[in-house]
Amino acid sequence: MVWIRTGLSIIGFGFIVAKFGGTIPLKMVPQPGGGYSGGPTSFFSSQLVMFGLGVGIVFLGALSMLVGSWQQRVFVASNPLQGKRSIPFRNFSCSVAFILGLLGLALGAYLLSDLY
C-alpha cells in the first residue's frame, strides 16, 4: 500500500503550495543599492494561480489514496491464496487509505473555503 505514503506526500506538497506558494518570490532581482527583491510578478507567481495549483494537488493526492484503497480491495478479493491461508488485517490498509483519502478531500474543501 504505497499509495498511502505517496498520497500523503502529494497532499502535504499541495498544502504547502496552496498556503505559501504565492508568498515566495520566484525570481530575485538585484537592486541598484545592493540587495535583492522579488522580481516582476508573472502569471505563475500570482497568489490565486499558486493557490489553485496547490488545491488541485491536494485533490490529486486524495484521489490517489481513494483509488489505491479500491485497487487493494480488488487485489485482495481476487487473491488465489485467499481460501488456503488467511490474510491478517486484510481490510485495515484499505480502511486507512480510504479514511485518509476522505480527510484529504476535506482538507481540499477547507482550503477552497478560504476563498470566500
The first five atom37 places (N, CA, C, CB, O) and aatype in JSON, in Angstrom:
{
  "aatype": [12, 19, 17, 9, 1, 16, 7, 10, 15, 9, 9, 7, 13, 7, 13, 9, 19, 0, 11, 13, 7, 7, 16, 9, 14, 10, 11, 12, 19, 14, 5, 14, 7, 7, 7, 18, 15, 7, 7, 14, 16, 15, 13, 13, 15, 15, 5, 10, 19, 12, 13, 7, 10, 7, 19, 7, 9, 19, 13, 10, 7, 0, 10, 15, 12, 10, 19, 7, 15, 17, 5, 5, 1, 19, 13, 19, 0, 15, 2, 14, 10, 5, 7, 11, 1, 15, 9, 14, 13, 1, 2, 13, 15, 4, 15, 19, 0, 13, 9, 10, 7, 10, 10, 7, 10, 0, 10, 7, 0, 18, 10, 10, 15, 3, 10, 18],
  "atom_mask": [
    [1, 1, 1, 1, 1],
    [1, 1, 1, 1, 1],
    [1, 1, 1, 1, 1],
    [1, 1, 1, 1, 1],
    [1, 1, 1, 1, 1],
    [1, 1, 1, 1, 1],
    [1, 1, 1, 0, 1],
    [1, 1, 1, 1, 1],
    [1, 1, 1, 1, 1],
    [1, 1, 1, 1, 1],
    [1, 1, 1, 1, 1],
    [1, 1, 1, 0, 1],
    [1, 1, 1, 1, 1],
    [1, 1, 1, 0, 1],
    [1, 1, 1, 1, 1],
    [1, 1, 1, 1, 1],
    [1, 1, 1, 1, 1],
    [1, 1, 1, 1, 1],
    [1, 1, 1, 1, 1],
    [1, 1, 1, 1, 1],
    [1, 1, 1, 0, 1],
    [1, 1, 1, 0, 1],
    [1, 1, 1, 1, 1],
    [1, 1, 1, 1, 1],
    [1, 1, 1, 1, 1],
    [1, 1, 1, 1, 1],
    [1, 1, 1, 1, 1],
    [1, 1, 1, 1, 1],
    [1, 1, 1, 1, 1],
    [1, 1, 1, 1, 1],
    [1, 1, 1, 1, 1],
    [1, 1, 1, 1, 1],
    [1, 1, 1, 0, 1],
    [1, 1, 1, 0, 1],
    [1, 1, 1, 0, 1],
    [1, 1, 1, 1, 1],
    [1, 1, 1, 1, 1],
    [1, 1, 1, 0, 1],
    [1, 1, 1, 0, 1],
    [1, 1, 1, 1, 1],
    [1, 1, 1, 1, 1],
    [1, 1, 1, 1, 1],
    [1, 1, 1, 1, 1],
    [1, 1, 1, 1, 1],
    [1, 1, 1, 1, 1],
    [1, 1, 1, 1, 1],
    [1, 1, 1, 1, 1],
    [1, 1, 1, 1, 1],
    [1, 1, 1, 1, 1],
    [1, 1, 1, 1, 1],
    [1, 1, 1, 1, 1],
    [1, 1, 1, 0, 1],
    [1, 1, 1, 1, 1],
    [1, 1, 1, 0, 1],
    [1, 1, 1, 1, 1],
    [1, 1, 1, 0, 1],
    [1, 1, 1, 1, 1],
    [1, 1, 1, 1, 1],
    [1, 1, 1, 1, 1],
    [1, 1, 1, 1, 1],
    [1, 1, 1, 0, 1],
    [1, 1, 1, 1, 1],
    [1, 1, 1, 1, 1],
    [1, 1, 1, 1, 1],
    [1, 1, 1, 1, 1],
    [1, 1, 1, 1, 1],
    [1, 1, 1, 1, 1],
    [1, 1, 1, 0, 1],
    [1, 1, 1, 1, 1],
    [1, 1, 1, 1, 1],
    [1, 1, 1, 1, 1],
    [1, 1, 1, 1, 1],
    [1, 1, 1, 1, 1],
    [1, 1, 1, 1, 1],
    [1, 1, 1, 1, 1],
    [1, 1, 1, 1, 1],
    [1, 1, 1, 1, 1],
    [1, 1, 1, 1, 1],
    [1, 1, 1, 1, 1],
    [1, 1, 1, 1, 1],
    [1, 1, 1, 1, 1],
    [1, 1, 1, 1, 1],
    [1, 1, 1, 0, 1],
    [1, 1, 1, 1, 1],
    [1, 1, 1, 1, 1],
    [1, 1, 1, 1, 1],
    [1, 1, 1, 1, 1],
    [1, 1, 1, 1, 1],
    [1, 1, 1, 1, 1],
    [1, 1, 1, 1, 1],
    [1, 1, 1, 1, 1],
    [1, 1, 1, 1, 1],
    [1, 1, 1, 1, 1],
    [1, 1, 1, 1, 1],
    [1, 1, 1, 1, 1],
    [1, 1, 1, 1, 1],
    [1, 1, 1, 1, 1],
    [1, 1, 1, 1, 1],
    [1, 1, 1, 1, 1],
    [1, 1, 1, 1, 1],
    [1, 1, 1, 0, 1],
    [1, 1, 1, 1, 1],
    [1, 1, 1, 1, 1],
    [1, 1, 1, 0, 1],
    [1, 1, 1, 1, 1],
    [1, 1, 1, 1, 1],
    [1, 1, 1, 1, 1],
    [1, 1, 1, 0, 1],
    [1, 1, 1, 1, 1],
    [1, 1, 1, 1, 1],
    [1, 1, 1, 1, 1],
    [1, 1, 1, 1, 1],
    [1, 1, 1, 1, 1],
    [1, 1, 1, 1, 1],
    [1, 1, 1, 1, 1],
    [1, 1, 1, 1, 1]
  ],
  "atom_positions": [
    [[0.82, -1.19, 0.0], [0.0, 0.0, 0.0], [0.87, 1.26, 0.0], [-0.94, 0.0, 1.2], [0.79, 2.08, 0.91]],
    [[1.67, 1.39, -1.01], [2.5, 2.59, -1.12], [1.66, 3.81, -1.47], [3.58, 2.38, -2.18], [2.15, 4.94, -1.42]],
    [[0.4, 3.59, -1.82], [-0.46, 4.73, -2.15], [-0.73, 5.61, -0.93], [-1.78, 4.24, -2.72], [-0.96, 6.81, -1.07]],
    [[-0.69, 5.02, 0.25], [-0.89, 5.83, 1.46], [0.26, 6.82, 1.61], [-0.99, 4.92, 2.73], [0.05, 8.01, 1.82]],
    [[1.49, 6.31, 1.49], [2.67, 7.18, 1.61], [2.7, 8.21, 0.49], [3.97, 6.34, 1.59], [2.95, 9.4, 0.72]],
    [[2.45, 7.76, -0.72], [2.5, 8.66, -1.87], [1.41, 9.72, -1.78], [2.37, 7.88, -3.18], [1.66, 10.9, -2.01]],
    [[0.19, 9.29, -1.43], [-0.92, 10.24, -1.32], [-0.69, 11.27, -0.25], [0.0, 0.0, 0.0], [-0.98, 12.45, -0.45]],
    [[-0.17, 10.85, 0.9], [0.12, 11.81, 1.97], [1.2, 12.8, 1.56], [0.56, 11.08, 3.24], [1.13, 13.99, 1.89]],
    [[2.2, 12.33, 0.84], [3.25, 13.23, 0.36], [2.69, 14.24, -0.63], [4.39, 12.43, -0.3], [3.02, 15.43, -0.58]],
    [[1.84, 13.78, -1.54], [1.25, 14.68, -2.52], [0.35, 15.7, -1.83], [0.45, 13.88, -3.58], [0.38, 16.89, -2.17]],
    [[-0.45, 15.26, -0.87], [-1.33, 16.18, -0.14], [-0.5, 17.22, 0.62], [-2.24, 15.4, 0.84], [-0.83, 18.41, 0.62]],
    [[0.56, 16.78, 1.28], [1.42, 17.72, 2.01], [2.06, 18.75, 1.1], [0.0, 0.0, 0.0], [2.12, 19.93, 1.43]],
    [[2.53, 18.3, -0.06], [3.12, 19.22, -1.02], [2.07, 20.22, -1.53], [3.74, 18.45, -2.2], [2.35, 21.41, -1.66]],
    [[0.88, 19.73, -1.83], [-0.19, 20.62, -2.3], [-0.59, 21.64, -1.26], [0.0, 0.0, 0.0], [-0.87, 22.79, -1.59]],
    [[-0.62, 21.23, 0.01], [-0.96, 22.16, 1.08], [0.08, 23.27, 1.18], [-1.08, 21.42, 2.4], [-0.28, 24.44, 1.34]],
    [[1.35, 22.92, 1.1], [2.41, 23.93, 1.16], [2.3, 24.89, -0.02], [3.8, 23.26, 1.17], [2.45, 26.1, 0.15]],
    [[2.05, 24.36, -1.21], [1.92, 25.23, -2.39], [0.71, 26.15, -2.23], [1.79, 24.38, -3.68], [0.79, 27.33, -2.55]],
    [[-0.41, 25.62, -1.74], [-1.62, 26.42, -1.6], [-1.46, 27.52, -0.56], [-2.8, 25.54, -1.24], [-1.93, 28.64, -0.77]],
    [[-0.8, 27.21, 0.55], [-0.7, 28.19, 1.62], [0.44, 29.18, 1.43], [-0.52, 27.48, 2.93], [0.3, 30.36, 1.75]],
    [[1.58, 28.72, 0.9], [2.76, 29.58, 0.87], [3.3, 29.83, -0.54], [3.83, 28.97, 1.7], [4.26, 30.59, -0.69]],
    [[2.72, 29.22, -1.56], [3.25, 29.33, -2.91], [3.22, 30.73, -3.48], [0.0, 0.0, 0.0], [4.12, 31.12, -4.22]],
    [[2.2, 31.51, -3.14], [2.09, 32.86, -3.68], [2.9, 33.89, -2.93], [0.0, 0.0, 0.0], [3.04, 35.02, -3.39]],
    [[3.44, 33.51, -1.78], [4.19, 34.48, -0.98], [5.69, 34.4, -1.22], [3.9, 34.29, 0.48], [6.43, 35.29, -0.79]],
    [[6.15, 33.36, -1.88], [7.57, 33.2, -2.13], [7.9, 33.76, -3.51], [8.0, 31.71, -2.03], [7.34, 33.29, -4.5]],
    [[8.78, 34.75, -3.61], [9.12, 35.27, -4.93], [9.88, 34.22, -5.75], [9.95, 36.55, -4.81], [10.83, 33.61, -5.26]],
    [[9.46, 34.04, -6.97], [10.09, 33.04, -7.82], [11.34, 33.57, -8.5], [9.11, 32.56, -8.86], [12.16, 32.79, -8.99]],
    [[11.5, 34.88, -8.54], [12.65, 35.47, -9.22], [13.19, 36.61, -8.36], [12.26, 35.98, -10.64], [12.44, 37.51, -7.98]],
    [[14.46, 36.56, -8.06], [15.08, 37.62, -7.27], [15.88, 38.53, -8.22], [16.01, 37.02, -6.16], [16.66, 38.06, -9.05]],
    [[15.65, 39.83, -8.08], [16.28, 40.82, -8.95], [17.24, 41.67, -8.12], [15.22, 41.7, -9.66], [16.83, 42.21, -7.09]],
    [[18.51, 41.81, -8.54], [19.44, 42.67, -7.79], [19.01, 44.13, -7.89], [20.89, 42.5, -8.32], [18.6, 44.59, -8.96]],
    [[19.1, 44.84, -6.78], [18.73, 46.25, -6.73], [19.98, 47.12, -6.88], [17.98, 46.58, -5.4], [21.08, 46.68, -6.54]],
    [[19.83, 48.36, -7.39], [20.99, 49.21, -7.61], [21.8, 49.5, -6.34], [20.55, 50.5, -8.22], [23.02, 49.59, -6.4]],
    [[21.15, 49.66, -5.2], [21.86, 49.97, -3.96], [22.4, 48.74, -3.26], [0.0, 0.0, 0.0], [23.0, 48.85, -2.19]],
    [[22.21, 47.59, -3.84], [22.63, 46.35, -3.21], [21.41, 45.6, -2.69], [0.0, 0.0, 0.0], [20.37, 46.2, -2.44]],
    [[21.54, 44.34, -2.52], [20.45, 43.52, -2.03], [19.59, 43.0, -3.18], [0.0, 0.0, 0.0], [19.86, 43.26, -4.35]],
    [[18.58, 42.27, -2.81], [17.7, 41.66, -3.8], [16.25, 41.9, -3.41], [17.98, 40.15, -3.93], [15.93, 42.1, -2.24]],
    [[15.4, 41.89, -4.39], [13.96, 41.96, -4.13], [13.25, 41.07, -5.13], [13.44, 43.44, -4.22], [13.83, 40.63, -6.12]],
    [[11.99, 40.81, -4.84], [11.21, 39.98, -5.74], [11.05, 40.64, -7.09], [0.0, 0.0, 0.0], [10.85, 41.85, -7.18]],
    [[11.15, 39.86, -8.11], [11.06, 40.39, -9.47], [9.63, 40.7, -9.86], [0.0, 0.0, 0.0], [8.72, 40.57, -9.04]],
    [[9.44, 41.11, -11.08], [8.09, 41.41, -11.53], [7.22, 40.16, -11.46], [8.12, 41.99, -12.96], [7.66, 39.06, -11.79]],
    [[5.99, 40.35, -11.04], [5.12, 39.19, -10.9], [4.71, 38.7, -12.27], [3.87, 39.53, -10.05], [4.3, 39.48, -13.13]],
    [[4.82, 37.44, -12.46], [4.38, 36.83, -13.7], [3.08, 36.1, -13.44], [5.46, 35.87, -14.28], [2.58, 36.09, -12.31]],
    [[2.54, 35.49, -14.47], [1.28, 34.78, -14.34], [1.39, 33.64, -13.34], [0.84, 34.24, -15.69], [0.47, 33.41, -12.56]],
    [[2.51, 32.92, -13.35], [2.64, 31.75, -12.5], [3.02, 32.09, -11.06], [3.66, 30.83, -13.08], [2.98, 31.2, -10.21]],
    [[3.37, 33.32, -10.77], [3.72, 33.65, -9.39], [2.57, 34.36, -8.69], [4.96, 34.52, -9.36], [2.71, 34.76, -7.53]],
    [[1.44, 34.52, -9.34], [0.33, 35.17, -8.67], [-0.25, 34.23, -7.62], [-0.77, 35.6, -9.68], [-0.21, 33.01, -7.78]],
    [[-0.77, 34.81, -6.55], [-1.26, 34.02, -5.43], [-2.42, 33.13, -5.81], [-1.66, 34.93, -4.29], [-2.49, 31.99, -5.36]],
    [[-3.33, 33.62, -6.62], [-4.51, 32.84, -6.97], [-4.15, 31.6, -7.79], [-5.5, 33.7, -7.74], [-4.72, 30.53, -7.58]],
    [[-3.21, 31.74, -8.71], [-2.8, 30.6, -9.53], [-2.09, 29.56, -8.68], [-1.89, 31.05, -10.69], [-2.35, 28.37, -8.81]],
    [[-1.19, 30.01, -7.81], [-0.49, 29.07, -6.94], [-1.45, 28.4, -5.96], [0.63, 29.79, -6.17], [-1.3, 27.22, -5.64]],
    [[-2.44, 29.14, -5.48], [-3.44, 28.56, -4.59], [-4.24, 27.49, -5.32], [-4.38, 29.66, -4.05], [-4.46, 26.4, -4.79]],
    [[-4.68, 27.8, -6.53], [-5.44, 26.81, -7.31], [-4.62, 25.58, -7.64], [0.0, 0.0, 0.0], [-5.12, 24.46, -7.6]],
    [[-3.36, 25.78, -7.96], [-2.47, 24.66, -8.23], [-2.3, 23.8, -6.98], [-1.1, 25.16, -8.73], [-2.34, 22.57, -7.07]],
    [[-2.11, 24.42, -5.83], [-1.96, 23.68, -4.58], [-3.19, 22.88, -4.22], [0.0, 0.0, 0.0], [-3.09, 21.73, -3.81]],
    [[-4.37, 23.49, -4.36], [-5.61, 22.78, -4.06], [-5.81, 21.61, -5.02], [-6.82, 23.75, -4.13], [-6.27, 20.55, -4.62]],
    [[-5.46, 21.81, -6.29], [-5.55, 20.71, -7.25], [-4.63, 19.56, -6.89], [0.0, 0.0, 0.0], [-4.99, 18.4, -7.05]],
    [[-3.44, 19.88, -6.39], [-2.5, 18.84, -5.97], [-3.04, 18.1, -4.75], [-1.12, 19.44, -5.67], [-2.88, 16.89, -4.65]],
    [[-3.68, 18.82, -3.82], [-4.28, 18.17, -2.65], [-5.35, 17.18, -3.1], [-4.88, 19.23, -1.69], [-5.4, 16.05, -2.61]],
    [[-6.22, 17.61, -4.02], [-7.27, 16.7, -4.5], [-6.67, 15.51, -5.26], [-8.24, 17.46, -5.41], [-7.2, 14.41, -5.18]],
    [[-5.58, 15.73, -5.98], [-4.92, 14.62, -6.67], [-4.38, 13.6, -5.68], [-3.79, 15.15, -7.55], [-4.5, 12.39, -5.91]],
    [[-3.79, 14.06, -4.59], [-3.3, 13.14, -3.56], [-4.42, 12.37, -2.9], [0.0, 0.0, 0.0], [-4.29, 11.17, -2.64]],
    [[-5.54, 13.05, -2.61], [-6.68, 12.36, -2.01], [-7.25, 11.33, -2.97], [-7.76, 13.37, -1.6], [-7.61, 10.23, -2.56]],
    [[-7.34, 11.69, -4.24], [-7.86, 10.75, -5.24], [-6.93, 9.55, -5.39], [-8.03, 11.45, -6.6], [-7.41, 8.43, -5.56]],
    [[-5.63, 9.77, -5.31], [-4.7, 8.64, -5.43], [-4.87, 7.67, -4.27], [-3.25, 9.14, -5.49], [-4.74, 6.46, -4.46]],
    [[-5.15, 8.17, -3.07], [-5.37, 7.27, -1.94], [-6.69, 6.52, -2.06], [-5.33, 8.05, -0.63], [-6.76, 5.34, -1.72]],
    [[-7.73, 7.19, -2.54], [-9.01, 6.52, -2.71], [-8.92, 5.43, -3.77], [-10.1, 7.53, -3.08], [-9.44, 4.32, -3.58]],
    [[-8.27, 5.73, -4.89], [-8.11, 4.74, -5.94], [-7.2, 3.61, -5.47], [-7.54, 5.39, -7.23], [-7.43, 2.44, -5.79]],
    [[-6.16, 3.94, -4.71], [-5.27, 2.92, -4.18], [-5.97, 1.97, -3.23], [0.0, 0.0, 0.0], [-5.71, 0.77, -3.24]],
    [[-6.88, 2.5, -2.38], [-7.62, 1.62, -1.48], [-8.57, 0.72, -2.24], [-8.4, 2.44, -0.45], [-8.72, -0.45, -1.89]],
    [[-9.2, 1.24, -3.28], [-10.08, 0.41, -4.11], [-9.27, -0.67, -4.83], [-10.85, 1.29, -5.15], [-9.69, -1.82, -4.91]],
    [[-8.11, -0.29, -5.35], [-7.26, -1.24, -6.06], [-6.79, -2.35, -5.11], [-6.05, -0.51, -6.69], [-6.75, -3.51, -5.5]],
    [[-6.43, -2.01, -3.89], [-6.0, -3.01, -2.91], [-7.15, -3.95, -2.56], [-5.47, -2.33, -1.64], [-6.94, -5.16, -2.44]],
    [[-8.35, -3.42, -2.4], [-9.5, -4.25, -2.08], [-9.78, -5.24, -3.21], [-10.75, -3.38, -1.82], [-10.07, -6.41, -2.95]],
    [[-9.68, -4.78, -4.46], [-9.9, -5.68, -5.6], [-8.8, -6.74, -5.65], [-9.93, -4.87, -6.93], [-9.09, -7.9, -5.92]],
    [[-7.57, -6.36, -5.39], [-6.47, -7.32, -5.42], [-6.63, -8.39, -4.35], [-5.14, -6.6, -5.24], [-6.45, -9.58, -4.61]],
    [[-6.98, -7.97, -3.14], [-7.15, -8.94, -2.05], [-8.32, -9.88, -2.34], [-7.37, -8.21, -0.71], [-8.25, -11.07, -2.04]],
    [[-9.38, -9.34, -2.92], [-10.55, -10.19, -3.22], [-10.23, -11.2, -4.31], [-11.73, -9.33, -3.65], [-10.81, -12.29, -4.33]],
    [[-9.32, -10.88, -5.22], [-9.0, -11.8, -6.32], [-7.77, -12.66, -6.03], [-8.79, -11.02, -7.59], [-7.29, -13.36, -6.93]],
    [[-7.27, -12.62, -4.81], [-6.08, -13.37, -4.45], [-6.39, -14.88, -4.47], [-5.56, -12.94, -3.05], [-7.3, -15.32, -3.77]],
    [[-5.67, -15.67, -5.26], [-5.97, -17.1, -5.33], [-5.63, -17.85, -4.04], [-5.22, -17.73, -6.49], [-6.14, -18.95, -3.83]],
    [[-4.8, -17.3, -3.19], [-4.44, -17.95, -1.94], [-5.39, -17.61, -0.8], [-3.04, -17.56, -1.55], [-5.18, -18.03, 0.34]],
    [[-6.45, -16.88, -1.1], [-7.34, -16.4, -0.06], [-8.0, -17.56, 0.69], [-8.4, -15.5, -0.66], [-8.14, -17.49, 1.92]],
    [[-8.41, -18.61, 0.0], [-9.06, -19.73, 0.67], [-8.08, -20.65, 1.37], [0.0, 0.0, 0.0], [-8.47, -21.37, 2.29]],
    [[-6.82, -20.65, 0.96], [-5.82, -21.57, 1.51], [-5.18, -21.06, 2.79], [-4.74, -21.82, 0.48], [-4.85, -21.85, 3.67]],
    [[-5.02, -19.76, 2.9], [-4.47, -19.21, 4.14], [-5.13, -17.85, 4.37], [-2.91, -19.08, 4.07], [-5.51, -17.16, 3.42]],
    [[-5.26, -17.49, 5.6], [-5.92, -16.22, 5.92], [-4.92, -15.08, 5.8], [-6.54, -16.26, 7.34], [-3.73, -15.24, 6.08]],
    [[-5.42, -13.96, 5.4], [-4.61, -12.75, 5.29], [-4.95, -11.88, 6.5], [-4.87, -11.97, 3.92], [-6.06, -11.35, 6.57]],
    [[-4.03, -11.72, 7.45], [-4.36, -10.96, 8.65], [-4.54, -9.47, 8.33], [-3.26, -11.13, 9.71], [-3.79, -8.89, 7.56]],
    [[-5.54, -8.9, 8.93], [-5.84, -7.47, 8.8], [-5.95, -7.05, 7.35], [-4.77, -6.64, 9.5], [-5.44, -5.99, 6.97]],
    [[-6.61, -7.84, 6.54], [-6.66, -7.56, 5.11], [-7.43, -6.28, 4.79], [-7.28, -8.72, 4.37], [-7.17, -5.66, 3.76]],
    [[-8.36, -5.89, 5.63], [-9.13, -4.68, 5.36], [-8.56, -3.45, 6.04], [-10.56, -4.89, 5.8], [-9.02, -2.33, 5.8]],
    [[-7.56, -3.62, 6.9], [-7.03, -2.49, 7.65], [-6.39, -1.45, 6.73], [-6.02, -2.97, 8.68], [-6.68, -0.26, 6.84]],
    [[-5.51, -1.89, 5.83], [-4.83, -0.93, 4.95], [-5.8, -0.24, 4.01], [-3.74, -1.64, 4.15], [-5.65, 0.94, 3.71]],
    [[-6.81, -0.98, 3.56], [-7.82, -0.35, 2.7], [-8.6, 0.71, 3.47], [-8.79, -1.41, 2.14], [-8.9, 1.79, 2.95]],
    [[-8.93, 0.4, 4.71], [-9.68, 1.35, 5.54], [-8.86, 2.6, 5.84], [-10.11, 0.68, 6.84], [-9.37, 3.71, 5.78]],
    [[-7.59, 2.4, 6.16], [-6.72, 3.55, 6.45], [-6.6, 4.44, 5.21], [-5.31, 3.08, 6.9], [-6.72, 5.66, 5.31]],
    [[-6.37, 3.84, 4.05], [-6.23, 4.62, 2.81], [-7.54, 5.34, 2.48], [-5.82, 3.72, 1.64], [-7.52, 6.49, 2.04]],
    [[-8.66, 4.68, 2.7], [-9.96, 5.3, 2.39], [-10.23, 6.48, 3.33], [-11.09, 4.26, 2.5], [-10.66, 7.54, 2.88]],
    [[-9.98, 6.28, 4.62], [-10.21, 7.37, 5.58], [-9.28, 8.54, 5.31], [-10.02, 6.86, 7.03], [-9.71, 9.7, 5.36]],
    [[-8.0, 8.27, 5.03], [-7.07, 9.35, 4.72], [-7.43, 10.05, 3.42], [-5.64, 8.82, 4.64], [-7.24, 11.26, 3.29]],
    [[-7.96, 9.31, 2.45], [-8.43, 9.93, 1.21], [-9.59, 10.87, 1.47], [0.0, 0.0, 0.0], [-9.65, 11.96, 0.9]],
    [[-10.52, 10.46, 2.32], [-11.64, 11.33, 2.67], [-11.17, 12.57, 3.43], [-12.68, 10.57, 3.51], [-11.67, 13.67, 3.22]],
    [[-10.2, 12.37, 4.33], [-9.65, 13.53, 5.04], [-8.91, 14.47, 4.08], [-8.7, 13.06, 6.15], [-8.93, 15.69, 4.28]],
    [[-8.27, 13.92, 3.06], [-7.64, 14.76, 2.04], [-8.66, 15.57, 1.27], [0.0, 0.0, 0.0], [-8.43, 16.74, 0.97]],
    [[-9.79, 14.95, 0.94], [-10.87, 15.7, 0.28], [-11.4, 16.8, 1.19], [-12.01, 14.75, -0.13], [-11.7, 17.9, 0.73]],
    [[-11.52, 16.5, 2.48], [-11.97, 17.52, 3.43], [-10.96, 18.67, 3.53], [-12.2, 16.89, 4.82], [-11.36, 19.83, 3.65]],
    [[-9.67, 18.35, 3.49], [-8.65, 19.4, 3.51], [-8.75, 20.27, 2.27], [-7.24, 18.79, 3.62], [-8.63, 21.49, 2.35]],
    [[-8.96, 19.65, 1.12], [-9.13, 20.42, -0.11], [-10.35, 21.33, -0.04], [0.0, 0.0, 0.0], [-10.29, 22.48, -0.48]],
    [[-11.45, 20.82, 0.52], [-12.65, 21.65, 0.68], [-12.4, 22.79, 1.65], [-13.84, 20.8, 1.17], [-12.88, 23.9, 1.44]],
    [[-11.64, 22.51, 2.72], [-11.3, 23.56, 3.67], [-10.46, 24.65, 3.01], [-10.54, 22.97, 4.87], [-10.69, 25.84, 3.23]],
    [[-9.49, 24.24, 2.2], [-8.67, 25.23, 1.5], [-9.52, 26.06, 0.55], [-7.53, 24.54, 0.73], [-9.32, 27.27, 0.43]],
    [[-10.47, 25.42, -0.12], [-11.34, 26.17, -1.02], [-12.23, 27.15, -0.27], [-12.19, 25.22, -1.82], [-12.61, 28.19, -0.81]],
    [[-12.58, 26.82, 0.98], [-13.42, 27.74, 1.75], [-12.68, 29.02, 2.11], [-13.92, 27.06, 3.02], [-13.3, 30.01, 2.48]],
    [[-11.34, 29.01, 2.02], [-10.56, 30.23, 2.29], [-10.8, 31.29, 1.22], [-9.07, 29.91, 2.37], [-10.52, 32.47, 1.45]],
    [[-11.3, 30.89, 0.07], [-11.56, 31.86, -1.0], [-12.74, 32.78, -0.67], [-11.82, 31.14, -2.3], [-12.83, 33.9, -1.17]],
    [[-13.64, 32.3, 0.17], [-14.86, 33.06, 0.44], [-14.89, 33.62, 1.81], [-16.06, 32.22, 0.23], [-15.86, 34.29, 2.18]]
  ]
}
